[in-house]
Amino acid sequence: MTAVAVLGAGNGGCAAAADLTLRGFDVRLTTRTRETLAPLMDRGGIELVGEAGEGFARIARITPDLREAVEGAEVLLLTVPTTAHGHYARALAPLLKPHQIVMLNPGHTCGGLHLAAALRRHGITWTVRLCETFTLTYCCRMAGPARVKVTRVATNLLFAAFPGRQRDELLAACRALYPNLEPADDVLQTAFLNINATEHPPQALLNAGWLEHTRGDYLFYYEGTTPAVGRAIDALDAERVAVARALGLRTMDFYEAFWRAGYTTEAAAGTRSAYRCLQESAPNRWIKGPQSLDHRYMHEDVGHGLVPMAEFGRMAGVPTPVMDAFIRVGSVVNGIDYRREGLTLARMGLEGIRPAELGRFLYEGPKEPPALPPTLP
């Protein structure tokens, strides 16, 4: 495996493009907006600093043309918020080849299910070689127009495929990119390990006044996670774990997952306190907040994180009152009905699937294309 198309040129996409280039891969980088690519094209690459390595990565091809980026690539690495998966399904459907691997880094909550269903609705008739990691490989932020700083490379990076019968084959191939990949049971196990969905909404919504007044000029994870905010994260995470266990999924609580990914100390994880875990998170210590609530911490982590988890809660008969409250408040403050616009069971191709049928569906995949209009993203 040598040729990788990185789709998305934000923090994670730039980190992946630079890291993979410096490790010898033929990288093609693209994104939805030419303006984002302009400083990268001007320099001809990206400067990488931090834990993933140091140096200037001269990217083989930086282009706003999606077709040019994916043609000839062996792996399509999507490093975009899950809210962008509908866009990429429409754009990739006429370009994708059966031999190409589509890897979501990250898949977050049911990103793989959503992308697979959307591709089918847009005309893909074969089984896509689709896989995902449960979180982004890199804890990173852009430190300049064409400079990305990586403060942590995730360890124990759980990996799943949809359908699950492809997992071992795709895991062997994708370890060429990321040797730290570890097999997960299925894409629901990785979905329910999306601790961003139980972390970011309390950190953003319970600091809304501070966030909007300062335009994010404070330490989002360190200063923004007070004991009260930490207790809200604890409560949200307890509901996530309860839903996962009702569905028969192996999972970890926030504290263990955060520690195993390398983001806090073992001592902090042992306290079972999100507040302590965030206070002792060296990789996140200096990260500032977003400039507004019009941000992926809301659109992705509420609409495409809490909403699908709450939907599975209803499927499994598990109440999710704290999730429901954050979804409602998030909808009010942003003027978006996240229940309607977010990642529903229908958008995941799961409408009508009963809990007892989930295992077979996740392993074998759907027998027929979803009977939904192609306008559904």
C-alpha positions in Angstrom: 0.0 0.0 0.0 1.5 3.3 -1.1 -1.1 5.8 -2.4 -3.5 7.4 0.1 -6.1 10.1 -0.6 -6.7 12.2 2.6 -10.1 13.7 2.4 -10.3 16.7 4.7 -7.7 19.3 5.5 -8.5 20.4 9.0 -6.5 19.5 12.1 -6.7 15.8 11.6 -6.4 15.7 7.9 -3.3 17.9 7.9 -1.7 15.8 10.6 -2.4 12.6 8.7 -1.2 14.0 5.4 2.1 15.2 6.9 2.7 12.1 9.0 2.0 9.7 6.2 4.1 11.7 3.8 7.1 11.7 6.1 6.7 8.0 6.5 7.0 7.4 2.8 3.4 7.3 1.5 2.2 8.9 -1.7 -0.4 11.3 -0.3 -3.1 13.2 -2.2 -4.8 15.9 0.0 -8.2 17.4 -0.8 -11.0 19.1 1.0 -14.3 20.8 0.2 -13.1 24.4 0.1 -10.3 25.8 -2.0 -9.6 28.5 0.6 -8.6 25.9 3.2 -6.1 24.4 0.7 -4.6 27.7 -0.4 -1.9 28.1 2.2 -1.0 24.5 1.9 -0.7 24.8 -1.9 1.4 28.0 -1.5 3.9 26.1 0.6 3.6 22.8 -1.3 3.1 20.9 1.9 2.7 21.0 5.7 5.1 21.4 8.6 4.7 18.7 11.2 5.7 19.3 14.8 5.2 17.3 18.0 4.8 13.7 19.0 4.1 12.3 15.5 7.5 13.6 14.2 9.2 16.8 13.0 9.8 18.1 9.6 8.3 19.6 6.5 6.2 17.2 4.5 6.1 18.0 0.8 2.7 16.5 -0.2 2.7 14.7 -3.5 -0.6 16.3 -4.6 -2.7 19.0 -3.0 -5.9 19.6 -5.0 -9.5 20.8 -4.7 -10.5 18.2 -7.3 -11.9 15.2 -5.5 -11.6 13.0 -8.7 -7.9 13.9 -9.1 -7.3 13.0 -5.4 -9.0 9.6 -5.3 -8.0 8.3 -8.8 -5.4 5.6 -8.3 -5.5 5.8 -4.5 -5.5 2.5 -2.7 -7.0 4.0 0.5 -9.4 6.9 0.9 -8.8 8.3 4.4 -11.7 10.5 5.5 -10.6 12.8 8.3 -13.7 14.9 8.4 -16.5 15.4 11.0 -19.3 12.9 10.6 -21.6 15.7 9.6 -19.7 15.7 6.3 -20.3 12.1 5.5 -23.5 12.8 3.6 -21.6 15.2 1.3 -18.8 12.8 0.6 -21.2 9.9 -0.1 -22.8 12.0 -2.9 -19.4 13.1 -4.2 -17.7 9.7 -4.0 -20.5 7.5 -5.4 -19.6 8.0 -9.1 -15.8 7.9 -8.4 -15.3 5.0 -6.0 -13.8 1.7 -7.2 -14.6 -1.7 -5.7 -10.9 -2.4 -4.8 -10.5 0.9 -2.9 -10.5 0.9 0.9 -12.5 3.7 2.6 -11.3 4.3 6.1 -13.0 6.8 8.4 -10.5 8.3 10.9 -12.5 8.7 13.0 -15.9 7.0 12.5 -17.2 8.4 15.9 -20.8 7.3 16.4 -22.0 5.1 13.6 -20.1 7.0 10.9 -19.5 3.8 9.0 -23.1 2.8 9.1 -24.2 6.2 7.9 -21.6 6.4 5.0 -22.5 2.9 3.8 -26.2 3.6 3.8 -25.7 6.9 2.0 -23.4 5.3 -0.6 -26.1 2.7 -1.3 -28.7 5.4 -1.7 -26.5 7.1 -4.2 -26.1 4.1 -6.4 -23.3 1.9 -5.0 -24.4 -1.7 -5.5 -21.3 -3.6 -4.3 -20.0 -4.1 -0.8 -17.7 -1.2 -0.1 -14.4 -2.0 1.7 -15.3 0.3 4.6 -13.7 0.5 7.9 -13.2 3.0 10.8 -11.3 3.9 13.9 -13.2 4.9 17.0 -11.4 8.1 17.4 -8.9 10.3 15.5 -5.3 9.0 15.5 -3.9 12.4 16.4 -4.6 14.9 19.2 -3.6 17.9 17.2 -4.3 21.5 16.2 -3.2 23.8 13.4 -0.4 26.0 14.7 -0.2 28.2 11.6 -1.5 28.4 8.0 0.5 25.3 7.0 1.8 24.0 10.3 0.2 21.3 12.5 1.2 20.4 16.0 0.5 16.9 17.3 0.4 16.6 21.1 -0.5 12.9 21.2 -0.8 9.9 18.9 -3.6 7.7 20.1 -2.7 4.2 21.4 -4.9 1.1 21.4 -6.8 2.5 18.4 -9.8 0.3 18.0 -10.7 -0.6 14.4 -13.9 -2.0 13.0 -15.3 -2.8 9.5 -18.8 -2.8 8.0 -19.8 -5.4 7.2 -17.8 -7.1 9.9 -16.9 -10.1 7.8 -14.3 -7.8 6.2 -12.6 -6.8 9.4 -9.5 -9.0 9.5 -8.6 -8.4 5.8 -9.0 -4.7 6.1 -7.2 -4.6 9.5 -4.1 -6.3 8.0 -4.1 -3.8 5.1 -4.6 -0.7 7.2 -1.9 -1.6 9.7 0.5 -0.5 7.0 -0.8 3.0 7.8 -1.3 2.7 11.5 0.4 -0.2 13.2 -1.4 0.7 16.5 -4.8 -0.5 15.3 -6.5 -3.1 17.4 -9.6 -5.1 16.3 -13.0 -4.2 17.7 -16.0 -6.5 17.7 -18.0 -4.4 15.3 -18.9 -0.9 14.3 -21.3 -0.5 17.2 -18.5 -1.2 19.7 -16.5 1.6 18.1 -19.6 3.8 17.9 -20.3 3.5 21.6 -16.7 4.4 22.5 -17.2 7.9 21.1 -16.4 9.7 24.4 -16.3 13.0 22.5 -20.1 12.9 22.5 -20.3 12.7 26.3 -17.4 15.2 26.8 -17.8 18.1 24.4 -21.5 19.0 24.8 -21.2 19.7 28.5 -17.9 21.5 28.0 -19.5 23.7 25.4 -23.0 24.2 26.6 -22.2 24.7 30.3 -19.6 27.3 29.3 -21.7 29.0 26.6 -21.5 32.5 28.0 -17.8 32.3 28.6 -17.2 30.7 25.2 -19.2 33.3 23.3 -17.9 36.3 25.2 -14.2 35.3 24.8 -14.7 33.6 21.4 -13.0 30.6 22.9 -10.0 32.4 24.4 -9.6 30.0 27.4 -8.3 26.5 28.0 -11.3 24.5 26.8 -10.5 21.2 28.4 -8.6 22.4 31.5 -10.3 25.6 32.6 -13.6 24.7 31.0 -14.0 21.4 32.9 -14.9 22.5 36.4 -16.2 19.9 39.0 -19.8 20.7 37.9 -19.0 20.2 34.2 -17.2 17.0 35.1 -20.3 15.7 36.9 -22.4 16.3 33.8 -19.8 14.4 31.7 -20.0 11.6 34.3 -23.8 11.4 34.0 -23.8 11.5 30.2 -21.2 8.8 30.1 -23.1 6.5 32.5 -26.1 6.6 30.1 -23.8 5.8 27.1 -22.5 2.8 28.9 -26.0 1.6 30.0 -27.2 1.7 26.4 -24.2 -0.1 25.1 -24.5 -2.9 27.7 -28.3 -3.3 27.0 -27.3 -3.9 23.3 -24.8 -6.5 24.4 -21.7 -4.5 23.4 -18.4 -4.6 25.1 -17.4 -1.1 26.1 -15.4 1.1 28.5 -16.3 4.0 30.6 -15.0 7.5 29.9 -12.2 7.2 32.4 -10.7 3.9 31.1 -11.1 4.9 27.4 -9.5 8.3 28.0 -6.6 6.7 29.8 -6.1 3.9 27.3 -6.0 6.4 24.5 -3.1 8.2 26.3 -5.0 11.3 27.3 -4.8 11.2 31.1 -3.0 9.5 33.9 -3.8 6.1 35.3 -4.3 7.6 38.8 -6.8 10.1 37.4 -8.7 7.3 35.6 -8.9 5.4 38.9 -10.8 8.2 40.5 -13.7 7.7 38.1 -14.0 11.5 37.8 -14.1 13.2 34.4 -13.0 16.4 36.2 -9.8 14.7 37.5 -9.2 13.1 34.1 -9.4 16.4 32.3 -7.3 18.2 34.9 -4.5 15.7 34.4 -4.8 15.5 30.6 -1.4 16.7 29.3 -2.2 16.4 25.6 -5.3 18.6 25.9 -3.9 21.0 28.5 -3.2 24.0 26.3 -6.0 23.6 23.7 -8.3 26.7 23.4 -12.0 26.6 22.8 -14.0 27.2 19.6 -14.9 30.7 18.6 -18.7 30.0 18.7 -21.2 27.2 19.3 -21.5 26.9 15.5 -18.9 24.2 15.8 -18.4 20.4 15.4 -18.5 20.1 19.2 -22.2 20.8 18.8 -23.2 19.7 15.3 -21.1 16.5 15.4 -21.1 15.6 19.1 -24.8 16.4 19.7 -26.4 15.7 16.3 -24.2 12.8 15.3 -23.2 11.6 18.7 -25.8 12.0 21.4 -28.8 11.7 19.0 -27.8 8.2 17.6 -26.9 7.0 21.1 -30.4 8.1 22.4 -32.0 6.5 19.4 -30.3 3.2 20.3 -31.5 3.8 23.9 -35.1 3.8 22.7 -34.4 0.7 20.6 -33.1 -1.1 23.7 -35.6 0.4 26.1 -33.0 2.3 28.1 -34.0 5.8 29.3 -31.5 8.6 28.4 -32.8 11.7 30.3 -29.5 13.5 30.5 -28.7 12.9 26.8 -32.2 14.1 25.9 -31.7 17.3 27.9 -28.4 18.1 26.2 -29.9 17.4 22.8 -32.9 19.7 23.6 -30.7 22.5 25.0 -28.3 22.2 22.1 -31.1 22.5 19.7 -32.5 25.6 21.3 -29.2 27.5 21.6 -28.1 26.7 18.0 -31.6 26.9 16.4 -31.2 23.4 14.9 -33.6 20.5 15.6 -30.8 18.0 16.2 -33.4 15.2 16.7 -34.6 15.7 13.1 -31.4 16.8 11.4 -29.0 14.5 13.3 -28.0 10.9 12.7 -31.2 8.9 13.1 -31.7 5.2 12.7 -33.1 5.8 9.2 -30.0 7.7 8.1 -27.9 4.7 9.4 -30.0 2.3 7.3 -31.3 0.7 10.5 -35.0 1.6 10.4 -37.0 -1.5 11.2 -34.0 -3.5 12.5 -34.8 -5.1 15.9 -32.1 -5.5 18.6 -32.0 -9.3 18.0 -31.2 -8.7 14.4 -28.3 -6.3 14.9 -25.5 -8.8 15.2 -26.3 -10.5 11.8 -26.8 -7.1 10.1 -23.5 -5.8 11.4 -21.6 -8.9 10.3 -23.2 -9.6 7.0 -24.4 -6.2 5.9 -27.8 -5.4 4.3 -29.3 -7.7 1.8 -31.1 -4.9 -0.1 -30.4 -1.2 -0.6 -32.3 1.0 1.9 -35.8 1.8 0.7 -35.4 5.6 1.2 -35.2 8.5 -1.2 -31.7 9.5 -2.4 -32.3 13.0 -1.0 -31.8 11.7 2.6 -28.2 12.4 3.4 
